Amino acid sequence: MSAEERYHRKSHFFIENFIFRFNSLFVLFFLIPITILYDGVTHLRNKFILAIRSAPKAHRRKVTLIQKQIREWNNSERKKKLCNARPAWRMMGYRFAGYKREMTAIRTDTLVDILEVNRENRTVQVEPMVTIGQLLDCLLPLGFTLPLVPTFDDLTIGGLINGCGVASSGRKYGLMQHICVSYDMVMPDGSLITASKVSLEKSNQSSEDVALFYGVPWSHGTLGFLVSATIRIIPCKPFVRLTYLPCESVESVAEVLRDEAASRDNEFVDAIVFSRDLGMVMKGSFDDGPAKNQKSNPIGKWYQPWFFKYVRGIAEKGSTTIEYIPIRDYYRRYSRSIFWGIQDILPFGNNVIFRYLLGWSTPPKISLLKLTAAISPLRRLLDRSYVFQDFLLPIADLDEALRILHDEMKVYPLWLCPFNLPSTPGIVRQRSGRNIMYVDVGVYGKSEKINFKPKEAIQHMDKFLRDVAGMQMLYADMYMDRSEFWEMFDSSLYEWLRVKYGCRSAFPDVYEKSFHGARC
């Protein structure tokens, strides 16, 4: 490398790190105020719509408008394929969906309301843009919750169904798709279909499309437009009794996690791996609250330390600890710190003075943070040094997965979340004929590996996943070719549905929407 090339390279590194360090000021003085304003207006709007109960009637109008747009597309020359009109910056994941620029956008972004809470049947019907936080605000005061509550308030039901949703109750309930009862879909010909686990008899709707119910999850909107979903709800108690189990090695974490995931006494199980020599397994159950001589720990309050920092402190002490946590705080335990990503965005955010003065204003919306990631120098730094991936694999193979991740990526902390994967048809399919306990290994952060090569590391991990019947979530960077992709996933039902409903000429397939070249 010439002296001039070394100079330019050092200049790029300096600019990237300068922007990265001062990005926190932009977040603090620009993105956080926008977040506060946006969340405030949205919250008031949602409360008003619930109060006047106008959502069901408006829903019919919204669906009719979507059908009209699709029929107009059918009556035109159909030169471009279809996608939803949701702005790319509002999608989860730090990359932008570049493929949308060449497609016909259908306005589905008005589908933001809760339609019905049926306490008798213990179901809730929602539109796809309803968020987890919005749904909890509605259900918890009624004494109900979702069986499965993914980590962030801003995650949408549609994204969790068309993609994937994992939570610490997954050891009992599986993935988000496994707590769903039915989906209402607008298909490429403009028809409205109810896809359900069982045959339904509804006027003007098909009742024979049970197969579609199993095909929708992980399809990323390539089989039709999801316009509503009916989801199970369960009664809940106001607190979670959470037990912290410190571990002194990754081998111990894997062993304890397997044992606790197999225990029927636990409603919630997850773990954090801080290093090869330190980790924490956490198990929980619903509870009425602490006794009179005990205290609860409101970990979601703005003045509290970030949850992962608090957990590390307990892990370093090495003693088993039991706490009672308000249920809403438990569900949001990783939200304030965006797992641990906030420490790179607001390095001073866990300072006690900042927490007491401005902790209430955090975190900034993840979707807004994507706008800063679009800055070229910052994007280069993220591409070169950071990993945002979820790897799903049988929990029996967790030890080997942790070894590979340490050797190839060296990113800590890691999040481990077990979930039960039944043997059902679909894009994600395990063919054992029985339920198998899987685990989501969440890798979010900066690699400490010297000469880190993210593409090669992810490809190595993907090869391991294919060998053990695992899979990666498709919001993240995916470098597999088409044959490798369909070795990891199951195309049989998916391709049959694409032909049956005329999706091939209407939508790109899931690989075309997921591979690295489709995102920028």
N, C-alpha and C positions, 0 to 999 in steps of 0.2 A: 504494500500500500504506500503510495507516494505521500510526501509531506502535505501536499495540498488536500489530498483525500482525507488524511488524518485530521487536518484542520476543520474541514467541512463536517466530518463525523462528530468531532468534539463540539462544534457549534450547534449541530442538531440536538445532541444530548443536552447541552446547556439550555437551549430554548425549550425543549420538552420538559425538563425538570423545573425550569422557572415557571412555565405555565401551570404545571401540575401543582406546585407549591402555592401559587397565588390563586389557583382555582377556588380555594376555600373562601376567599373574600367575595368572589362572584356568587358563590353558593349562598353565603351568609347574607349578603346585602341585596341580592336580586332574586335568586330562586326560592329562598325560604319565604320572603314576603308574598311572592306569587302563589306559593303552595298554601299559605294561610288564607289568602283571599279566595282561591279556587275551592279549597275544602269547605270554607265557611258558606259560600254561596251554594255549593252542591248539597251540603247537609241541610240547609234551610229548604232548598227546592225539594229534596227527597221527603222531608217531613211533611211538607205541604201536600205533595201528591198522595202520600199514604193517608193523610187526614181526610182529604176529600174523596178518596177512593175512586179516582178517575182512571187509574192505570189500565184496568181490563178493557174498558171501552176504547181508550186510546190505542191499546195494543192491536185491536182489530184493524184500525185505520193504518197503523204502521205496517202491518203485514200486507195489507192490500196494496200499499204503495210499493213495497218491495216486489210483490208479484207483478205489478204494472211495469216496473223498471225492467224486470227480466223478460217479460213478454215483448216489450219494445225492442230489447236486444235480439230476441228470437226473430222478430219481424224485420230487423235490419240485416245487414250482410254478415253479422257475427264474425267480424274480422279479428277482434281481440277477445281473449278469454276474460272470465269474470273474477273479481275479487271484492272484498268489502272495502268500504270507503274510510275505514278507521285510519287516521294519520299514522304513518310509520313510527313517528316518535312516541306514540302512546302505547306501542306494543312492548311487551316484556323482552328482556335481552338488550344488550347495549348496541347491537347492530341494527341497521335500517333495512327494511324489506325493499330492496332495489327493484325486484320484479314487478312491483305495483305500477311503476311508471309506464309500463307497456300494456296495461290491462284496462278493462272497463270497470269502473268502480260503482258498486251498488250501495246506496245509502242505507246502511244498517246501524249507524252509530246513534240512532235515536232510541234503540232498544235498551233502556237503562233502568227499568222499573221492576219492582216486586209486584206480581200480579195477584197472588193469593197465598195465604197461610191457612192450611186445612189441619186444624188440631185433631179432628176426629180420625182422619186417615194418616196423620203425621207426615204430611208432605208440604212442600212449599213450591210454588210455580214462579219462575223468574225469567226475565229477559236476559240475553247473554251478556250484556254490558253491566249488569249488576255486579258490584264488587263484594268481596268477602266482608269488608268492614261495614258496608251498607246492610248486608244481610244479618250480621251479628247485632247491629244496632236495632234491628227489627225483632229478631228472635229472642235474644237474651232477656229482655223485659217480660216476655211471655213465658219464661221458664223453659225455653227450648234452645237447641243449638243444632248445627250440622254434625253428623257423626264424624266428619272429617273436615278440619279447619286448616287449610294451608296458611303459610306463615305471614304473608303480607296483606294488609288491608286493601291495597289497590289491585290485587289479582282479580280478574273477572271470571265469572262462572263460565262464559263461553270459551275463554282461553284455557281454563282448567279442564274442560271437557274435550275440546278439539285438540288440545295438547295433552298435558298431564298435570295432575295435582297430587302432591304428597304431603302428609302431615303425621304427627307423632302418634295419632290413633290408628295409623295404617296397619299396625300389627293385628288389629281387630277387623278393620273395615276395608282394607285394600287401598285402591287409588280413588280419585274423585269419580271416575266412571262407574265404580262399583256401588256408589250410594245413589245413583240416578235411577229413576223409574221410567221416564220417557223423555223423548225429544220431539219438538215440533220443528220440521224442516221445510224450507221452500226449495224445491228442486229446480234443475236447469230448464224445465219446461214451464215453470211458474206455478206448478201444483203445490199444495200444502199437504204434507204427510206427517202422521204421528208414528214415530219409531219407538217401540216399547218392548220390554222384556216379554210381555204377554200380549196376545191379540186383543185389540180394543175395538169397541163398536161405537163410533162417533159419526154423526151425520156429516156428509161431505168430506170425510177423511178416510184414507185407506187404513185397513186394520190388519194387513197381511205382511207388513214390512218389519217383522221382528229382526231379520238379518241386518237391516240398516242400523238398528240400535247398537249392535256389536261392532259395526264398521265405522261409526262416527268417531269414537275416541282415537286420538293420535292422527286423525286424518287432516288436521290443520285446514279445515274449510274446503276440502277438495271433493266433497260428495254433495254439497248443498249448503244453504245458508241456515244456520241454527237461529230460530226466532224465539224459542222459549224452551225451558227445561223444567221438569218436575223432579224434585230431589227429596229424599227422605230427611226427616228431622227427628230428633230424639229429645226426651226430657233431660234436663241437666240440673246440677246443683250450683250454688254460688261460688264455690271454691274448688281448687285442685290441691290435693295433698301430694306434694312433690318431694320425692326422696332422691338425694344426690349421692351417687356411689363413685368415689374417686378411684382412679386406676393409675398404676405406675408404669404401664407399658401399653403399646398398641395391641399386643397379644391379649393382655388382660381386658382391654376395652372390648375387643371382638368376642371374647369368651363370655363376659358379663352381659353384653348386648344380646347375644344369642339366647342366653338363659332367660333374661327378662322379657324378650320378645315372645318367647314360648309360654310365658306365664299368663294364665287366664285372669289372674288377679289385677293385672295392669290395664288401665284404659289408655295410657300414654307411655310411650318409650322413645327416647332419642338419645344421642350422645354427641359430644364434642371431643375431637382429638386435637390437643394443643401442640403436641410434639411426639416423637417416638417414645418419650419417657413420661408423658403426662396426658391424662384424659379424664373424662367424666361421663358416666352413664346416668341418665335421669329417668325415673319411672314415676307415674302419677295416676291418680284416680279421683273421680268426683267426690266432693265432701261438703258437708253442711257448714264447715268452718272450724276454727280453733276453739278449744275449751276456754273457759273464763280466765284461766291462769296462763294462757298462751296468746301469742300475737300472730297476726297475719303479716305477710310481706308484700306490699303493693309495688311490685317490681316495675309496673308500667308507669308510675308517676314520673313527672318530668325531672325531679331532683334526684332520682335514683341513678346509680352507676349503670353503664351499659351491661346488659345481662351477661354477655360472654366474659366480660372482665370480672363481674361478680362471681360467676361460676369458676373461673380460673383461681380466684382467691380461695374458694372452698376446696378446690382440687389440690392446691399446694399445701393446705393444712392437713389433708389426708384423712379426714374423719367423715364418716357417714352423717349426713345432715337431713333433717325433715322440716319442711316449711308448708304453710298454708297460703296459697296465692289466689287472689280474686280471679275468677275464670277469665274475665276480659283481659286482665293483665297477663295471664298465662298465654292466651292466644297471641298476644302482641309482643311476647318476650324478645323476639328477634327483630321486631319492626323498627324500633327506635334507632337501632344501630345497623339496620340493613344487614343482618347477621353480624359481620364485623367489617363490612365495607366502609362504614362511616369513618373509621379511623384514618383512612386515606383521603377522605373528602373534607372532614372537619377534624384535623389532628388534635385540636384543643377542646373537642366536644365533650370529653369525659371529665374535664376539669370541674371541680366542685362549684366554683364561682359561675362558670358558664351554665352548668346544669341548673342552678337555682335561678339565674336571671333569664336565660333564654332556652333552657332545655325543653320547655313547653312547645317551642316553635319547630322542633325537629321531629322526624327527618324531612328533608326535602323530598318531593315526589320523584320516584325513580324515573318516570317518563321524562321529567324535566332534566334530570341529570344526563339523559341521552343527548340532549342538545349540546352540553359542554363536551361530551365525548366525540362530537362531530368535528371539533377543532383538529386540524390535521396533525400538529405536533403531539397533541394529547392522544389522538387515535394511534399514532405510531408507537407511543410509549405503552399504551394498553395492549396493542397487538403483540409487542415484543416481550412484555414482562408479566402480563396478567392472564389469569385463567378464570373463566366463568363456565362451569360445566356441572352437570348432574349425571353420574354414572349409576345405573341400576343393575344389580347382579344378585344371584343367590347368596344368602347370608353365609352359607357354608364356604364360599370362596372369598370371604371378606379379608382374611389374613393376607392372601396373595395379592389382592387388589391394593391394600394399604402399602405393601412392600413395593409394588410397581409404581404407585403414585409418589412414594418417597424418592425412589431412584430416578424417576422420569421428570417429576414436576417440583417436588419439595415446596409445596404450598401448605401453609398452616395458618389458622385452624382448619379442620375438616368437620363437616356436619354429617352425621350418620343417622339415618331414619329408616327403621325396618317397616316393611309392609307385606301384607299377605297377597299373593298373586294367584288367583284361581285359574283353573284350566278351562278357559272360555275362548271362543273364536274372536278374531280381530287382528289388527296390525301388530299388537303386542300379544303374543300367544306362547304359552308354554304347554307342551303336549303330554305331560306326565299323567294326566287324568286325576290329579289331586292338587290340593293347594300347596304352594311352596312359599316359604318365607324368603323374601328378597330384602335388600337394603339399598337405599339411595345414599350414595356417597357424594355429598355436595362439596365441590372444589371452587372456592370463591376467594381470589386474592392474588397477591404478587408472589411470583416464584423466587425462591432464594437460591436456585440452582445456577451455578456458573455456566455460561454459554447455553442458556436455556433456549430450546427450539420448540415452541409451542405446537406447531403443526406435527412434527415427528412424534412428540410426546402423546398428543391426542390420538394419532394413528396407532401408536403402540397400545394404548389403552383400549381403543376400539377393537383391535385384533384380539386382545384378551377377552373382551366382552363377548365377541362372537364365539369364542371357544367355550365359554361357560354358560351360554344362553342368556347373556345379559343384553342391555341396550342403553343408549344414551338419550337424554331428552333432546328434542329437536329444536328448542329455542336457541341452542348454543352452536358454536362453530362445529361443523361436520364436514370431514374431509374424505369420506368414503366414496368410492365410485358406485355406480348403480348396482352392480352385482354384489358388492360387499354390503351395501345397504339392505338389499332384500335377503341376504344371508342372515342379517341381524333381525330383521322384521319379517312378518308373514304377509305375503301379497295375495293369497288365494281368495279370501272373502272380499278383500278390498278391490281387486281387479274385477271380480264378478259384479260387484255393486256399481263400479264405474261404467261397465257396459250396460247393465240393466237400466240405470237411470240416465244414460246419455251424458255422463260427466266428462268423458274424454275430450269432447270438443268444447266443453264449457269451462273447465278448470285445468290448470296444470296439475300434475300428480304431486304426491307428498314429497317425493325426492326432489323434484324441480323447485319446490318452495323451500327446501331445507338445506340443500348443499351449500357450501361456503360461497360459491360464485353467485348465488341468488341474493346475497346480502352484502352490504357495504358498510 
